[in-house]
Amino acid sequence: MADIVDTTQVNASTMEALSARYEAIAHNLANVSTAGYKAIIFAFASSQAVAAATETAVAPVREELGTVVGSPVLDFSQGHLVRTERPLDLALNGKGFFVLETPQGPLYTRNGSFQTNAQGQLVDGAGRTVAGEGGPLMIPQGAAGQSLQVGSDGRLMAGRTEIGKLRLVEFTDPQVLTPAGQSALQAPAGTAPAAATKTTVHQGYQEASNVSAVEELVGLITVSRLYEANAKVVQLNSEASRTLLNVALS
């Protein structure tokens, strides 16, 4: 009886993990067209613990079982660069991030689809100020068109006049970053980034999301099958428990 209870608990835990994976896949698919988006990934593997706990399950079901190994992480691999010809579309090639200044502190993003606000400051799509090395970047009126040039080092020029230079940073371990909403990430308190000296800026480009729609759809099928298999084992164990209880009471 205890073995059946343990098996049910293992499968319930696995089903909870699979639900989390399903939500991650749904989030990835929703952002397949979001510039600079980094996919949420999990590692799937056959679980020895699950297999050992389900020795009483029928073989076809037991072979379908699996679990999510580890915690969800962000895949920071480089997305391919898509040419847009828009002067305020900036893509990064390398490990760096743009810095966004907010009242709650700095945020970090790979989404370089920028614009100007009413004050002429360079901002992201959510209106957050894009940081320059010397503070906010002020774009002169009319310079947001073809006269604005952004160098590979992040230096902004309006004609022959230098406007400023983008602040580009990187982290030794980018996995310390957590989603902060609207394509931005935040770092834990006390974590200071370094200058991203090996990251280049490409004007008139967007970095595409690194989500593979095909892989996510395959993952969706896998998650569904694993969830159904685990649910079947839970059902079998529940029926076995009722049978044992009826025998004990008879």
Sine and cosine of phi, psi and omega as CSV:
sin_phi,cos_phi,sin_psi,cos_psi,sin_omega,cos_omega
0.00,0.00,-0.67,0.74,0.01,-1.00
-0.89,0.46,-0.60,0.80,0.01,-1.00
-0.88,0.47,-0.62,0.78,-0.01,-1.00
-0.92,0.38,-0.66,0.75,0.03,-1.00
-0.88,0.47,-0.70,0.71,0.01,-1.00
-0.88,0.48,-0.67,0.74,0.00,-1.00
-0.88,0.47,-0.70,0.72,0.01,-1.00
-0.88,0.48,-0.66,0.75,0.01,-1.00
-0.90,0.43,-0.66,0.75,0.03,-1.00
-0.88,0.47,-0.72,0.70,-0.02,-1.00
-0.92,0.39,-0.60,0.80,0.03,-1.00
-0.89,0.45,-0.65,0.76,0.04,-1.00
-0.90,0.43,-0.66,0.75,0.02,-1.00
-0.90,0.44,-0.66,0.76,0.01,-1.00
-0.90,0.43,-0.60,0.80,0.06,-1.00
-0.90,0.44,-0.68,0.74,0.03,-1.00
-0.91,0.42,-0.63,0.78,0.02,-1.00
-0.91,0.41,-0.57,0.82,0.05,-1.00
-0.90,0.44,-0.65,0.76,0.04,-1.00
-0.90,0.44,-0.64,0.77,0.03,-1.00
-0.91,0.41,-0.63,0.78,0.03,-1.00
-0.87,0.49,-0.69,0.72,0.01,-1.00
-0.90,0.44,-0.62,0.79,0.02,-1.00
-0.91,0.42,-0.67,0.74,0.03,-1.00
-0.88,0.47,-0.70,0.71,0.01,-1.00
-0.87,0.49,-0.64,0.76,0.02,-1.00
-0.92,0.39,-0.66,0.75,0.04,-1.00
-0.88,0.47,-0.72,0.70,-0.02,-1.00
-0.91,0.42,-0.55,0.83,0.03,-1.00
-0.93,0.36,-0.35,0.94,-0.04,-1.00
-0.92,-0.40,0.36,0.93,-0.04,-1.00
-0.89,0.45,-0.38,0.92,0.00,-1.00
-0.94,-0.33,0.15,0.99,-0.01,-1.00
-0.99,0.12,0.84,-0.54,-0.03,-1.00
-0.87,0.50,0.72,-0.69,0.07,-1.00
0.96,0.27,0.07,1.00,-0.05,-1.00
-0.93,0.36,0.65,-0.76,0.03,-1.00
-0.92,-0.38,0.81,-0.59,-0.12,-0.99
-0.92,0.40,0.56,-0.83,0.16,-0.99
-1.00,0.07,0.79,-0.61,-0.05,-1.00
-0.81,-0.59,0.46,-0.89,0.12,-0.99
-0.79,-0.61,0.31,-0.95,0.11,-0.99
-0.95,-0.31,0.81,-0.59,0.06,-1.00
-0.99,-0.17,0.62,-0.79,0.07,-1.00
-0.40,-0.92,0.36,-0.93,0.11,-0.99
-0.93,0.36,0.75,-0.67,-0.06,-1.00
-0.99,-0.12,0.88,-0.48,0.04,-1.00
-0.90,0.43,-0.57,0.82,0.00,-1.00
-0.90,0.43,-0.67,0.74,0.01,-1.00
-0.92,0.39,-0.69,0.72,-0.03,-1.00
-0.88,0.48,-0.67,0.74,-0.02,-1.00
-0.92,0.40,-0.55,0.84,-0.05,-1.00
-0.99,0.15,-0.14,0.99,-0.07,-1.00
-0.87,-0.50,0.54,0.84,-0.01,-1.00
-0.88,0.47,-0.42,0.91,-0.01,-1.00
-1.00,0.09,-0.13,0.99,-0.01,-1.00
-0.97,0.24,0.43,-0.90,0.03,-1.00
-0.92,0.39,0.55,-0.83,-0.13,-0.99
-0.83,0.56,-0.73,0.69,-0.03,-1.00
-0.85,0.52,-0.57,0.82,0.02,-1.00
-0.96,0.28,-0.70,0.72,-0.04,-1.00
-0.87,0.50,-0.58,0.81,-0.02,-1.00
-0.93,0.37,-0.37,0.93,-0.01,-1.00
-0.99,0.11,-0.21,0.98,-0.13,-0.99
-0.96,0.30,0.49,-0.87,0.07,-1.00
-0.25,-0.97,0.02,-1.00,0.02,-1.00
-0.52,-0.85,0.23,-0.97,0.08,-1.00
-1.00,0.02,0.80,-0.60,-0.04,-1.00
-0.98,-0.18,0.80,-0.60,0.04,-1.00
0.98,0.19,-0.09,-1.00,-0.03,-1.00
-0.99,-0.12,0.34,-0.94,0.07,-1.00
-0.92,0.40,0.62,-0.78,0.03,-1.00
-0.72,-0.69,0.26,-0.97,0.05,-1.00
-1.00,-0.07,0.67,-0.74,0.06,-1.00
-1.00,0.02,0.96,-0.27,-0.07,-1.00
-1.00,-0.02,0.31,0.95,0.03,-1.00
-0.90,0.44,0.49,-0.87,-0.06,-1.00
-0.91,0.41,0.76,-0.65,0.15,-0.99
-1.00,0.09,0.41,-0.91,-0.01,-1.00
-0.96,0.27,0.44,-0.90,-0.06,-1.00
-1.00,-0.02,0.75,-0.66,-0.03,-1.00
-0.92,-0.39,0.82,-0.57,-0.02,-1.00
-0.97,0.26,0.76,-0.65,0.02,-1.00
-0.87,-0.50,-0.36,0.93,-0.05,-1.00
0.95,0.31,-0.01,1.00,-0.01,-1.00
-0.99,0.14,0.83,-0.56,-0.10,-0.99
-0.86,0.51,-0.51,0.86,-0.03,-1.00
-1.00,-0.10,0.19,0.98,0.18,-0.98
-1.00,-0.02,0.88,-0.47,-0.04,-1.00
-0.81,-0.58,0.78,-0.63,0.01,-1.00
-0.90,-0.43,0.53,-0.85,0.02,-1.00
-0.96,-0.28,0.68,-0.73,0.12,-0.99
-0.89,-0.46,0.93,-0.36,-0.09,-1.00
0.71,-0.70,-0.27,-0.96,-0.11,-0.99
-0.99,-0.11,0.07,1.00,-0.12,-0.99
-0.99,0.16,0.13,-0.99,0.04,-1.00
-0.70,-0.72,0.51,-0.86,0.25,-0.97
-0.96,0.27,0.45,-0.89,0.04,-1.00
-0.94,-0.33,0.74,-0.67,0.05,-1.00
-0.93,-0.38,0.77,-0.64,0.03,-1.00
-1.00,-0.06,0.80,-0.60,0.01,-1.00
-0.73,-0.69,0.30,-0.95,0.05,-1.00
-0.86,0.50,-0.41,0.91,0.00,-1.00
-1.00,0.01,0.00,1.00,-0.02,-1.00
0.89,-0.46,0.03,-1.00,-0.06,-1.00
-0.95,0.32,0.59,-0.80,0.15,-0.99
-0.85,-0.53,0.22,-0.97,-0.10,-1.00
-0.75,-0.67,0.63,-0.78,-0.06,-1.00
-0.53,-0.85,0.41,-0.91,0.15,-0.99
-0.96,-0.29,-0.07,1.00,0.00,-1.00
-0.99,0.11,0.97,-0.24,-0.07,-1.00
-0.98,-0.19,0.51,0.86,0.08,-1.00
-1.00,0.07,1.00,-0.04,-0.15,-0.99
-0.97,-0.26,0.15,-0.99,0.04,-1.00
-0.43,-0.90,-0.04,-1.00,0.07,-1.00
-0.91,-0.41,0.53,-0.85,0.06,-1.00
-1.00,-0.08,-0.12,-0.99,-0.06,-1.00
-0.89,0.45,-0.42,0.91,0.01,-1.00
-1.00,0.02,-0.01,1.00,0.00,-1.00
1.00,0.09,0.15,0.99,0.01,-1.00
-0.99,0.16,0.56,-0.83,0.09,-1.00
-0.97,0.26,0.82,-0.57,-0.04,-1.00
-0.71,-0.70,0.26,-0.97,0.08,-1.00
-1.00,0.02,-0.08,-1.00,-0.06,-1.00
-0.90,0.44,-0.35,0.94,0.02,-1.00
-1.00,-0.09,0.10,1.00,0.02,-1.00
0.99,0.12,0.19,0.98,0.00,-1.00
-1.00,0.09,0.67,-0.75,-0.10,-0.99
-0.93,0.37,0.77,-0.64,0.07,-1.00
-0.99,0.13,0.81,-0.59,-0.09,-1.00
-0.98,0.17,0.68,-0.73,0.19,-0.98
-0.97,-0.25,0.17,-0.98,0.00,-1.00
-0.91,0.41,-0.40,0.92,0.01,-1.00
-0.93,-0.38,0.29,0.96,-0.02,-1.00
0.88,-0.47,-0.26,-0.97,0.00,-1.00
-0.86,0.52,0.54,-0.84,-0.01,-1.00
-1.00,-0.10,0.89,-0.45,-0.02,-1.00
-0.99,-0.10,0.85,-0.52,-0.01,-1.00
-0.99,-0.14,0.89,-0.45,0.00,-1.00
-0.85,0.53,0.54,-0.84,0.00,-1.00
-0.84,0.54,0.79,-0.62,0.00,-1.00
1.00,-0.01,-0.20,0.98,-0.04,-1.00
-1.00,0.04,-0.06,1.00,0.01,-1.00
-0.98,0.22,-0.05,1.00,0.03,-1.00
-1.00,0.00,-0.56,-0.83,-0.11,-0.99
-0.93,0.36,-0.25,0.97,-0.01,-1.00
-0.97,0.24,-0.26,0.97,0.02,-1.00
-0.99,0.13,0.83,-0.56,0.02,-1.00
-0.86,-0.51,0.74,-0.67,0.03,-1.00
-0.88,-0.48,0.87,-0.50,-0.02,-1.00
-0.98,0.21,0.22,-0.98,-0.01,-1.00
-0.90,0.43,-0.35,0.94,0.03,-1.00
-1.00,0.01,0.04,1.00,0.01,-1.00
1.00,0.00,0.15,0.99,0.00,-1.00
-0.99,0.14,0.76,-0.65,-0.03,-1.00
-0.98,-0.19,0.75,-0.67,0.02,-1.00
-0.79,-0.61,0.72,-0.70,0.15,-0.99
-0.94,-0.35,0.99,-0.14,-0.17,-0.99
0.92,0.39,-0.86,-0.51,0.03,-1.00
-0.98,-0.18,0.07,1.00,-0.05,-1.00
-0.99,-0.14,0.81,-0.58,0.05,-1.00
-0.98,0.18,0.80,-0.60,-0.01,-1.00
-1.00,0.04,-0.62,0.79,-0.06,-1.00
0.35,-0.94,-0.18,-0.98,-0.03,-1.00
-0.69,-0.73,0.74,-0.68,0.03,-1.00
-0.86,0.51,0.64,-0.77,0.12,-0.99
-1.00,0.05,0.90,-0.44,0.00,-1.00
-0.90,-0.44,0.76,-0.65,-0.06,-1.00
-0.75,-0.66,0.26,-0.97,0.09,-1.00
-0.59,-0.81,0.28,-0.96,-0.03,-1.00
-0.86,-0.51,0.63,-0.78,0.05,-1.00
-0.84,0.54,-0.68,0.73,0.06,-1.00
-0.80,-0.60,1.00,-0.09,-0.03,-1.00
-0.90,0.43,-0.22,0.97,0.01,-1.00
-0.93,0.37,-0.16,0.99,0.09,-1.00
-0.96,0.30,-0.30,0.95,-0.03,-1.00
-0.97,0.23,0.58,-0.81,0.03,-1.00
-0.78,-0.62,0.52,-0.85,-0.01,-1.00
-0.86,0.51,0.68,-0.73,0.02,-1.00
-0.87,-0.50,0.11,0.99,0.04,-1.00
1.00,-0.07,0.54,-0.84,0.07,-1.00
0.81,0.59,0.79,0.62,0.10,-1.00
0.93,0.35,0.21,0.98,-0.04,-1.00
-0.93,-0.36,0.40,-0.92,0.04,-1.00
-0.81,-0.58,0.42,-0.91,0.06,-1.00
-0.81,-0.59,0.47,-0.88,0.00,-1.00
-0.97,-0.23,0.50,-0.87,0.04,-1.00
-0.91,0.41,0.42,-0.91,0.00,-1.00
-0.83,0.56,0.69,-0.73,0.03,-1.00
1.00,0.04,-0.05,1.00,0.02,-1.00
-1.00,-0.08,0.92,-0.39,-0.04,-1.00
-0.97,-0.24,0.82,-0.57,0.03,-1.00
-0.97,0.22,0.28,-0.96,0.08,-1.00
-0.96,-0.26,0.29,-0.96,0.06,-1.00
-0.91,0.41,0.68,-0.73,-0.02,-1.00
-1.00,0.00,0.99,0.16,-0.12,-0.99
-0.97,0.25,-0.31,0.95,-0.04,-1.00
-0.96,-0.29,0.19,0.98,0.04,-1.00
-0.99,-0.14,0.72,-0.69,0.00,-1.00
-0.93,-0.36,0.51,-0.86,-0.01,-1.00
-0.98,-0.22,0.68,-0.74,0.02,-1.00
-0.84,-0.54,0.94,-0.35,-0.03,-1.00
-0.98,0.21,0.61,-0.80,0.00,-1.00
0.98,0.18,0.31,0.95,0.02,-1.00
-0.75,-0.67,0.39,-0.92,0.21,-0.98
-0.84,-0.54,0.62,-0.79,0.14,-0.99
-0.99,0.14,0.86,-0.52,-0.01,-1.00
-0.94,0.34,0.43,-0.90,0.14,-0.99
-0.83,0.56,0.59,-0.80,0.03,-1.00
-1.00,-0.03,0.28,0.96,0.07,-1.00
-0.98,0.21,0.75,-0.66,0.13,-0.99
-0.99,-0.15,0.94,-0.35,-0.04,-1.00
-0.86,0.52,-0.62,0.79,-0.01,-1.00
-0.90,0.44,-0.73,0.68,-0.01,-1.00
-0.90,0.44,-0.61,0.79,0.01,-1.00
-0.92,0.39,-0.61,0.79,0.02,-1.00
-0.92,0.38,-0.61,0.79,0.08,-1.00
-0.89,0.45,-0.68,0.73,0.04,-1.00
-0.88,0.47,-0.58,0.81,0.03,-1.00
-0.89,0.45,-0.66,0.75,0.04,-1.00
-0.91,0.42,-0.68,0.73,0.00,-1.00
-0.88,0.48,-0.72,0.69,0.00,-1.00
-0.87,0.49,-0.69,0.73,-0.01,-1.00
-0.88,0.47,-0.69,0.73,0.00,-1.00
-0.91,0.42,-0.69,0.72,0.01,-1.00
-0.90,0.43,-0.64,0.77,0.00,-1.00
-0.90,0.44,-0.72,0.69,0.01,-1.00
-0.88,0.47,-0.64,0.77,0.01,-1.00
-0.90,0.43,-0.70,0.71,0.02,-1.00
-0.92,0.40,-0.62,0.79,0.03,-1.00
-0.89,0.45,-0.59,0.81,0.01,-1.00
-0.91,0.41,-0.65,0.76,0.02,-1.00
-0.91,0.42,-0.67,0.75,0.04,-1.00
-0.86,0.51,-0.67,0.74,0.02,-1.00
-0.90,0.44,-0.70,0.71,0.01,-1.00
-0.87,0.49,-0.67,0.74,0.01,-1.00
-0.92,0.40,-0.61,0.79,0.02,-1.00
-0.90,0.44,-0.66,0.75,0.03,-1.00
-0.92,0.40,-0.63,0.77,0.02,-1.00
-0.90,0.43,-0.63,0.78,0.01,-1.00
-0.89,0.45,-0.68,0.73,0.01,-1.00
-0.90,0.43,-0.63,0.77,0.01,-1.00
-0.89,0.45,-0.72,0.69,0.01,-1.00
-0.89,0.45,-0.61,0.79,-0.01,-1.00
-0.92,0.39,-0.66,0.75,0.01,-1.00
-0.91,0.42,-0.62,0.78,0.04,-1.00
-0.90,0.43,-0.67,0.75,-0.03,-1.00
-0.91,0.41,-0.53,0.85,-0.05,-1.00
-1.00,0.03,-0.23,0.97,-0.05,-1.00
-0.99,0.15,0.00,0.00,0.00,0.00
